[in-house]
Amino acid sequence: MQLFKITQEDDVLSTEELKPKSLWTKLKEAIVPKRGTVIFPEGQRSTDVYPEPNFQDMTNLLLGVADVAASIGFIDDVATGNGFEVTMNPAYTAKAKVKVNGKDEVEMSAKEVVDYKCKLYGFDELAQEIGYDVIGFGNVFVHKGNKEKFTKCQRILPYYVQKVNFAEGKVKSLQLGSEGKTVFGVGEIDGSELVWLSYNHFGKDPLGVGILQALLTSYGGRLPLAKIIALTEKAMADQIRKFSSYNEMLVLEGVPDADVPTYNAKYQTMKE
């Protein structure tokens, strides 16, 4: 930024560039005593403790960082984007009567039954959602609606899950947060009504680990990588907001506010 001092004599404007002090000069004047000894204050060690990330933190990261969401979506599309196809041995011709829409009985082969159920429960869409949750969150929860058989296949967003209770390595129940209670009408879903898939296990924890948890986990005393990225982006935005203004400043000594527009117009004419 350039600083100018404008003076007027005999209705003639003249400008004088003011040299601002550099950041280093200001810093030196602030910390160097009159004796000339440089003093650097002792830094404080960070003792922050970073809690283990939960599904809500992971969802916020997913929504807040477009690059992360795009990366997970890309990997998911590679794996599930083409959909799937059900095949059957053509020699197997047995058929059975199956209720369609809960009432009409129709004779179908095994493949036709599977195709019907896939369409009924939206397996094409569900497969893509499962891939997304496995990659991002490391875990998939699907509500099948009944302990004995499938009556639906409804994805449970990891964001809804407040706590996963385990018994002998299996999901005993899911505790849902307030938004999950609103969607499913209950605060807890029994494990026998769930399909749980997990990926990328570490240690004794039965839950899988996805990309989002890795980004939110601290290492060696440093901030989680997602936090470092967020702080860096915030600092860049703050600097742009602070310094991306006019590159000239006019100092009009003794000029009333009412006369500033006139002086400004004269200065713009001088520049031309």
Secondary structure, 3 states (H helix, E strand, C coil): CEEEEEEEECCEEEEEEECCCCHHHHHHHHHCCCCCCCCCCCCCCCCCCCCCCCHHHHHHHHHHCHHHHHHHHHHHHHHHCCCCCCCCCCCCCCEEEEEECCCEEEEEEHHHHHHHHHHHHCHHHHHHHHHHHHHHHCEEEEECCCCCCCCCCEECCHHHEEEEEEECCEEEEEEECHHHHHHHCCCEEEHHHEEEEECCCCCCCCCCCCHHHHHCCCECCECCHHHHHHHHHHHHHHHHHHHCCCCEEEEECCCCHHHHHHHHHHHHHHHC
